[in-house]
Every structure is written in structure tokens, then in C-alpha cells.
């Protein structure tokens, strides 16, 4: 239909639920989700299918793909394979990127870092570069056998965020917003933060397509907060425009939009009205949120002095906790420069230094505040790295190519089973030998922790019941659930 026609549209699914079932749905969701935070009322959503273990998610995405054998997938046998070629029997003709497919040799580059068992669970991990995180080993659910079909960054990060290598679909945060709604009407349900790495040698491009709402209503898209200047562009009134004038302007615009919505029934018009109103409310809530001056000194003793530096990962982790305690449903954090095609020895220490203490501090901070039990924290990248070196091999300078066949991630809190070490790879950290976890399974398990059966969390689009986990088989993994 011509969007400028005056013939009313048939009510969309969202309109039907909003107009006919929002009251009962909201009451049911409130009963399942528990108390409503003091900062604002919980807005209606479709509601969970059963009582969720996690009320909110913090997703820490390491952009570029961390090398699993240098962090969480201990392979001591590889020390005897230094500079020997990867056997053909291990590769099995599997696909390579164009960056290494033309190499004459595939020399093994074992990890140069010290590994030791952490916690009572005995998780073998890089305790040399991650000594703080190692203290949380028994509270973390470790997964060593994630895998994906995507071998390059764009399709891989898109698949990890949206469940599909093709862009334009809703991301995990948008699905969480659609399913559970917001717990604070003065802040978005879904917020995005981009941390600046201390080493910026080889960053990957990231863009708003990763936190887009796709075919879901625009209100479910992530709102990106900036680390410098105004947290959100144009949140402050222009010079000479007082709040009263801004409020009357928004009321006038929404009155016109309401007339348009009455004529056409376009749900995006309603979304625009909600966004105007949210923007006005955020003018009061966001400055208080981003002001760290009221944080006690022991907060910075926990997170480190880097937490005072805007844009650092430590500062972002602290901001993440502040968002979570104010009722933000889904917080997506990106930390770049994990694409280690070269100089692993020079870059891995700085990357780990960026995230080690802040990740420990975030988990500890949430635990002290009684929030970790219902906050799911996720850490990982879009794929792993190869055990063989990209290009020439030396003990001081070597690289690792993309590897989608197996990689490591972890979860903590929110119903994830702490102290679990799930899955096993071969001696080369190249193939999975036990308990594979496809990213569809990972998404299905996350949705389960949020109270959803992944096959029932759907949205009708182009004649299909679309869902995050798609149409291929996906399963919840019980061993990851407490």
C-alpha cells in the first residue's frame, strides 16, 4: 500500500496485542518477572513462556575473534609441535581464508603463555594474562566448542548477533526487548556501548546494523551511548530552547503523528511518537546515569583507575553495571582489536589487560549487589583463531587466521551453571571431539534463560514465523543451565 494513502491499514500483530492484550500481558509479565524497579514502570511485552532465570543480559563481544588456545583451550601437546606443519589429517580439506590458503606451510604456533588450573572446577586457563578472571572460575560456565559456518568477520559477527549471516535481521538484544520489554520507561530497553581498546593496531569496523531491530518495530533497536561528549547526540536542548519549549514541541509533533496514526495505522508512526517521548525523558535520566562523581572510592578500587577514563573498557564495565541496576534489559558492549593476524605476542597482553580486571570487577560488583543471579553476562567473539601461524613464524611475532570450527566463550550469572567446563576439542584446537555447540544452540540456551522457548518466540514477517534461531535445528543445552 502507498504509505501516503488515507485508507486505514489492517492492524498489525503489534497493534492487536497493544490494543487488545497489553493489560493482561503486562500483568502476567509482572507476575513472572518479579518486582518492578523504582526508576519506572515495566512496559507491556509479549512476556516469557515460563519463569526466567535471567531478567537482563550483559553481552561483552570481543570484536575480531579471540584466540581460544591462548586463553581458555589449553593445548600443552602443541609445545612439541612448534614449527611443524599442521597435518592434513587434522585439516581434512576444510575451508581456509584467502589470507592463508596460499601459504606453502602451516607451521604450528603453540601458546607462549602460562596456563594453570583455576578454581575448584580445575579450569585450565591463561592465568598469566587473566589472573583476576581466574578467581571467578567457579562462577563461570566455560564453553570450548562453539562453532559457526562463517569464516569472515562480516557474516560471522552478523550471525553471532542476529542468528543469520545475512544482514537486516533483528539482533539478540532486539529480541530480548521485543519479548520482555523495558523495566524503566526513562531509559531504552537495549543500550549499546563501544569500548576503546588501549591497543588500536588492527580494529574491525562495527556499525549500527549489529544492533538493528530488523523487521521488529524500531523501538526495539539498540540505542548507542557515546564515550565522549554528549552520551547521545542531540539529547541536550539547542541554545536558547528551554525544556518547556522542547516539551511543547514534542507534544505538538506527537499530536500530528497521532492523527496520522489514526488515519493509516502505521506502527512505525507509533514508534516515532514513543521515541520522541523517550528522548525527552532521557534528558533527565541520562546525565545522572553517566555522572560517576557519586560513585564511592571503593568502586574504583574494584574496577581500577582506568574506570575513571571515559571510553576505556573498565569505564564501560562500570557504566554497564549502572545501566543494569537502573533497569536496562539488554546491554551490548563491543571491545575491538582481537583480530590477531599478526603480533599475537605484542597485542594479546594489552587486550587481556583491558578486560581482565574489569570483567572480574563487573561480576563481583553484580554479586555484591545481589544482581548476578538474575543478570546473564556473556563474553566471546564471532569465531576463533588457527593453531598455525599466518605468515612466517617466530617466537616474538606471529599471527593467527580466522577459525570457525571451534572457539571458546563463557557465561556467568542469570542461570548459567557456574564451574561447568563444556566441550572438548582435539590437541590442535582445530576440531571438536565432544559436545559441539552451534551458535543456534547458544542462542536457544540464552533465550531459555530469559524464559522463552526459542521456537515460540516468533514474529510474522513475509508470511513466515521468523525467529532468532531460524529454521535449522537448534537445541537448549541443559548442561549449561543451573
C-alpha positions, 0 to 999 in steps of 0.5 A: 500500500502507498504509505501516503494513502488515507485508507486505514491499514489492517492492524498489525500483530503489534497493534492487536496485542497493544490494543487488545492484550497489553493489560493482561500481558503486562500483568502476567509479565509482572507476575513472572518477572518479579518486582518492578524497579523504582526508576519506572514502570515495566512496559507491556511485552509479549512476556516469557513462556515460563519463569526466567532465570535471567531478567537482563543480559550483559553481552561483552563481544570481543570484536575480531575473534579471540584466540581460544588456545591462548586463553581458555583451550589449553593445548600443552601437546602443541609445545612439541609441535612448534614449527611443524606443519599442521597435518592434513589429517587434522585439516581434512580439506576444510575451508581456509581464508584467502589470507592463508590458503596460499601459504606453502606451510602451516607451521604450528604456533603453540601458546607462549603463555602460562596456563594453570588450573583455576578454581575448584572446577580445575579450569585450565586457563591463561592465568598469566594474562587473566589472573583476576578472571581466574578467581571467578572460575567457579562462577563461570560456565566455560564453553570450548566448542562453539562453532559457526559456518562463517569464516569472515568477520562480516557474516560471522559477527552478523550471525553471532548477533542476529542468528543469520549471516545475512544482514537486516535481521533483528539482533539478540538484544532486539529480541530480548526487548521485543519479548520482555520489554523495558523495566524503566520507561526513562531509559531504552530497553537495549543500550549499546556501548563501544569500548576503546581498546588501549591497543588500536593496531588492527580494529574491525569496523562495527556499525549500527546494523549489529544492533538493528531491530530488523523487521521488529518495530524500531523501538526495539533497536539498540540505542548507542551511548557515546564515550565522549561528549554528549552520551547521545547526540542531540539529547541536550536542548539547542541554545536558547530552547528551554525544556518547556519549549522542547516539551511543547514541541514534542507534544505538538509533533506527537499530536500530528503523528497521532492523527496520522496514526489514526488515519493509516495505522502505521506502527512505525508512526507509533514508534516515532511518537514513543521515541520522541517521548523517550528522548525527552525523558532521557534528558533527565535520566541520562546525565545522572546515569553517566555522572560517576562523581557519586560513585564511592572510592571503593568502586574504583578500587574494584574496577581500577583507575582506568574506570575513571577514563571515559571510553576505556573498557573498565569505564564501560564495565562500570557504566554497564553495571549502572545501566543494569541496576537502573533497569536496562534489559539488554546491554551490548558492549563491543571491545575491538582489536582481537583480530590477531593476524599478526603480533599475537605476542605484542597485542594479546597482553594489552587486550587481556589487560583491558578486560581482565580486571574489569570483567572480574570487577563487573561480576563481583560488583553484580554479586555484591549487589545481589544482581548476578543471579538474575543478570546473564553476562556473556563474553566471546567473539564471532569465531576463533583463531588457527593453531598455525601461524599466518605468515612466517613464524617466530617466537616474538611475532606471529599471527593467527587466521580466522577459525570457525570450527571451534572457539571458546566463550563463557557465561556467568550469572542469570542461570548459567551453571557456574564451574561447568567446563563444556566441550572438548576439542582435539590437541590442535584446537582445530576440531571438536571431539565432544559436545559441539555447540552451534551458535543456534544452540547458544542462542536457544540456551540464552533465550531459555534463560530469559524464559522463552522457548526459542521456537515460540518466540516468533514474529510474522514477517513475509508470511513466515514465523521468523525467529532468532534461531531460524529454521535449522535445528537448534537445541537448549543445552541443559548442561549449561543451565543451573 
